[in-house]
Structure formats: structure tokens, C-alpha cells
Amino acid sequence: MASSSERYDIIYLAKLAAQAERYDDMIDVMKKLVKFNIDLTVEERNLLSKAYKKVTEPKRESWKLLSITEEEEDTIYKNETYMKCIQDYRTIVESDLANICYDVITLIDDHLLPFASSTESSVFYLKMKADHYRYMAEIKTGDEKTLVAEESLKTYEEAMAIAVAQLSPIHPARLGLALNFAVFYYEVLNSYQRAHHLAKEAFDEAMSELDDIGSRACSKDIKVILSLLRDNLTLWKSENDERSL
């Protein structure tokens, strides 16, 4: 069990690492806290999520750029030497990203979920776990892709069942989960119908709740997620209409 002073020192160091944009250091610091086997506070959970997000996002973007370059090389220039170079480099990026994702999933399974003491923290951890399986599903192929996609789906479904049963439709954890789960349906499973249904249901239920209790209860976080849900619904409908032409 970490003392309050130990937790304070770790949080201070994590914030310092974030300020210095040394996110690998931030991860190392937060892992020390996680391994105390305690339920993290909202601030601590957000710092952990931020640390991994700042490390995974550049690698995900690198992989996408390399995939585009590989496609261009294959269809336009057709240089086999360059193709192999791109593929080898992309494999390195894939390995780096997968290692980070498995690191997150192991931390959550071994040190966070068993000690979650609230619905909000359980949903947060499950969403984070599902997200990182989704990141791997974006870069894997064949049986490996199927495996991690199935794990992502299963974890999103588990989190969603808890969130719908125990959290308000305007709770940021529930809304954020719905947002990412819908993205999984659309981008990984290529299911416009399920993505659209999930996002629209979450958006409509949240708006109905806000109508009942008043818009003043709508925090900045809620407004941001609702805006993202609305934007995705508009984009996905447009893309689906284009494919139908």
C-alpha cells in the first residue's frame, strides 16, 4: 500500500515528466504507482491514460504513414528493394506498438481491475484495455487480427454492460466508452450499421437526459464527447452514402 506522501511524489514526477514531454519516463513513474495494487483516483487514472496515449499515438500515426507509403510504392513506383525496406521498418513499428499495448493490458489485468472499487474505475480500465486491443487490431492481419479484435470486442461489451447498468447516459466514462466502441465497429469490423446504431443511441440518450435535468449539468467533457459522436455520425453517414452510389 502506497502512503499518501509516496502517491503525491509519484504524481508530481508524472506531471513533471509530462511537462518535459518525456512520456516514456511518465509511463515508468505511473507503473510504480500501479504496482502498489490500489484503485487509482480520477487524476491518477487520467495521468496513466495520458502517458500511454502520448506514446502510442505517434506510433499509430507512423504505422499509417508507412502503410500509405507502401501502397504508393506498390501501385506507382513498384521498386521491390524499397518495398522490402518499408515493410521491414513497418514491422519494427508494429512490434513497438504491440509491446506497449500488451504492457498496458497486463497492468490492467494484474494490478488495476482486481482492485477497482467503483463502477467508474472498472469501466475506465476495461475501456483502456479494449482500446489497446483495438490499436493492435488496426495493425495486425489474418489470425492475429481476428484474435485481438475478438478480445477488443469482448472487453468493450463487458465495459458497456456495466456502464449501461450503473452509469448515467451523460456520465463521461459511459459516453467515452460508447464513442470508442463505435469507432471499433466502424474501423476494425467495418460495420457501419452497428457503429451508427451505438453512437446514435448514446448521443440520443445523453441529449434526452440533458433535456430532463437541464443543459447546465453538461460539463466541458460531456460537450466534447457529444460533439465527437455527432461528428462521427455525420462522417460515417457521408462515407456510407458515397459507397452506396
VENNOR-V899391 format. One line per field, one symbol per residue. ss: DSSP state (2 for helix, 1 for strand, 0 for the rest). phi: phi as a letter, one per 20 degrees, with the letter a starting at -180 (. if undefined). Layout:
# VENNOR-V899391
ss = ???
phi = ???
This chain:
# VENNOR-V899391
ss = 00022222222222222220002222222222220000000222222222222222222222222222222222222002222222222222222222222222222222222220002222222222222222222220022222222222222222222222220000022222222222222222000222222222222222222222202220022222222222222222222222220
phi = .efffffffffffffffffeldfffffgfffffgfflceffgffffffffgfffefgfffffffffffffffffedelefffgffffffffffgffffffffffffgffecdgfdfdbggffffffffffgfffgfffdecmfffgffffffgffgfffffffffcdfgdfgffffffgffffggfeeeldfffffffffffffffffffffdofffeffffffffffffffgffffffffffef
